[in-house]
Amino acid sequence: MKLITLAIRNIKRSFSKYAMYFFALSFSVFTVYSFLALMYNDQVMAKFTYSDRYRAMLISFGVVIFVFVAFFLISSNNSFIRARKKEISTYSLFGMTNRKIGWLLFVETMIVGSAALVVGLAVGIFASKLIAMILLNLTLTHFVGDVEFSTAPKVVYLTVVPFLLVFGVIGLTGRWVIGRFELIDLFKANKMPETRFKGSILLLLFSLMLMGTGYYLAAWRDPLLLMMLALPILVLVIVGTFLFFRGGLPKILSWLQNRRSYYRGDNLIAVSTFNHRLKSISGLMAAIAVLSAVAVTVIASGYTLYATVEKSTYDAVGYDLYFYTNDEQVLHDVRAAFAEHDVAVIMEHTTYRYQARPRTDMFVAAEWEFGTPDTYYRIYPQSEFNQLLRAARERYPQADVGKGEAVLAVRTGNNELLEKEWVGRKLDFSNSSLTVTACMDLDITDFGAYYTVVVNDSDFTALMENGDIITTDSGKSPFDRVTVVKYENPLGSHDLNRRLNQVLAGRVSSYRLAYNHYIDALENFGLVCFIGFFMSIVFILMTASLLYFKQIMAAQEERHLYQTLRKIGIRPQQEARVITKRLLPVFFIPLLLGFLHSIFAMKSADTMVFSGMLAVENSYLIVLKFSAAMYLGYGLVYGIFYLITRRQYINIVS
Amino acid sequence: MEILRVENISKVYGTKRSAKQFRALNNISFSVKKGEFLGVMGPSGSGKTTLLNIIGSIDRPTTGRCIIDGQDLTKLNKNQLAQHRIKNIGFIFQDYNLLETMTLKENIILPLALHGYKVREMEAKLARLSHDLGITGVLDKYPYEVSGGEQQRAAACRAVITNPKIILADEPTGNLDSKSGRALLDLLTLINQKYQATILMVTHDVFAASYCQKIMFIRDGEIYNELYAGESKRQFFDAIIDVMSVLGGADNEADYFSHS
């Protein structure tokens, strides 16, 4: 077959150009295969507590990746064909029919696609066990040992068919694209310089306004409202990003061109060349900004969740173990379980769940309502309260309450504001009243109530005698007492914790085990981390290879520019500087904008998720700290692709 | 005053041992005085462009020396050569070699910008030159928006703006129609006379050559003949035709005159 020989020759000849494309394609095949393989492996599935959730997450991210693979293929295919206009027109000129040329393109696409499929599948099959081990190690604390991993034909089939379909469709669209070419245009294609984008101040302001509004809404502090605004925010920011690259950035560049520093040699060359390239690349730059924002936000969230899982566990549970019961037998069985597994109990404390309903004014402090008729408080004498704090995993300062005083414990995340409203107010009991002197930002002593009040031991006795404090419900049956336990290695003692679950489940009115919470969180967040990691690499590879290809194409057209410059007398170092200034903005403006988007997205994530999970004054700072690590990592990997592109660019122009 | 001296320059392509050795220039020596308008002619493959590239320090000779303004080019390193090109040499090419992404103004001041001139100085120089060269009106246009003649004038402007010691023109009229070509040649003459610029022009266009004060003919890498312009342009033109017809490779360009 002559056509196939021609196709193979074409591929061979331009292999270096396609290498990055091929690599990105293979990696996406590998990713989709890996996800499917993990999804259809019963053994891996069985390890997860909530296998439905796990499967749903993998599927949804698999779909996201597939959508982007399709986007990537379509846009790279378009630039390939445009890059080959001259070659195609030569075929056409020598009498090859459009049908035949289309067929040639189709054959080429299928050859490259099949090769990528084979490579991606081979790597996927070879590495599937490794991938499964990484996932399980990341997500399951108690995972030890081995996992069997066989290659399921179904998975291979499920990967191959959609990819072949996409390749086929793309190969055929080539025929449609060349059908619209006019021979004369084909010859002009390479000669026509790209026209310059003037940009417009209106578009610039409008795009900044859209993004700014998105940011402003994203920084809203009300989680419920944020949930509703999520879609509008996304639309605002994405549209704003595209408009910014389409009309805003060119305007900024043309402002730069009016500054004096523009006339310093290398700026002059770099800015004007970049400006002429903007038209063909602005869409891609916007897409990169959005994709990078998505990818870094996912990994930053995943990593923050994952890295703070221990802290968030104790912020949610407070103790290693607590349960409500008045049954002495249960208490006995729990102690037996500790003895049986040889785990030392550091502290065990049982207390009544005292309840009181002092009257206060009705008001709102730090977004919490106080003084409503159905408000009731958990109330403790100072000594009891301090015992509970000591049993908690986190170290809290001990309370010290004077006579006639009271301390209020509410978890608001904003203790200063709370104290400003509360300090000096009175809690009125039936025939006495106590003055609030301080507030504490914690909720681990509430045990079902909204707020905790701590009073002096002697005041407590007096209130008790007065009937202000109750320990029974209206039917006079006593509330379950609560027992808190602190013990050695609470998150690592898998057997003990399993036993505790058996002892407690169904026998007590309520119990919480830090271990359960921890395991559950780790499974979820580990999976998010794992998926985010893959997604980031796929996104980086795709966007970088698109950029790479565009810059290589540009390099071929800009070659004569550097030849002219050398004749005029540009120094070699100066030339390197020009190239850096030419390429750096293309790569890093979108990335930085993506990071900026992500910083605000993390703010929303903080409002919706993290601030509720992390009991600190400003959880956003912690979130930013972990996010910064991920931004750095992402930036570094992306930077490698910049360097590869720069090197290839220099090779071409020199 | 002598501005350029070429001493025994040879250029050999291909490795020494290979049989495919090709000698583009063979022991050429000559010198150019300040203010001279010298033409270099010869058939295709005679070594004209190689010679120009060596003088322009884009290429290095295999043996021999090329001295511009007392400076031996073979002794300079890459950076010094780049500096030398900016300061001492102005290039005009057949296909203009203007950068398409810049306006004519930006193209013209590029050598100054690379050299780190102040904006005010650059603009002063530009204003004077562009007026003389008649392109003031199109300075803010891009190369693809103006005619070939205007592009070539801008290129000439770029070559002159640094006050180079010598201007090297490689087939400057090759891409122009006869009217624009004549305008450009008038311009080169003007530059030559008004700014006392030394010009070395490679061409195989007999009509263009007739604008020079002296013509050097090259064949097979060696100097074959020299001609000096006399009183009459027409006579000089005929003399050039005679030499070229012996050399081969001349276009029959007598019809230039039938139009004028």
Interface residues (C-beta under 8 A of the other chain):
Chain A: M192 P193 R196 R260 Y263 R264 G265 D266 L268 I269 S272 T273 N275 H276 H560 L561 Q563 T564 L565 R566 K567 I568 G569 I570 R571 P572 Q573 Q574
Chain B: G56 I58 K78 N79 L81 A82 Q83 H84 R85 I86 K87 I89 F91 F93 N97 L98 L99 E100 T101 M102 E106 I109 L110 P111 A113 L114 H115 G116 V119 M122 Y142 Y144 R158
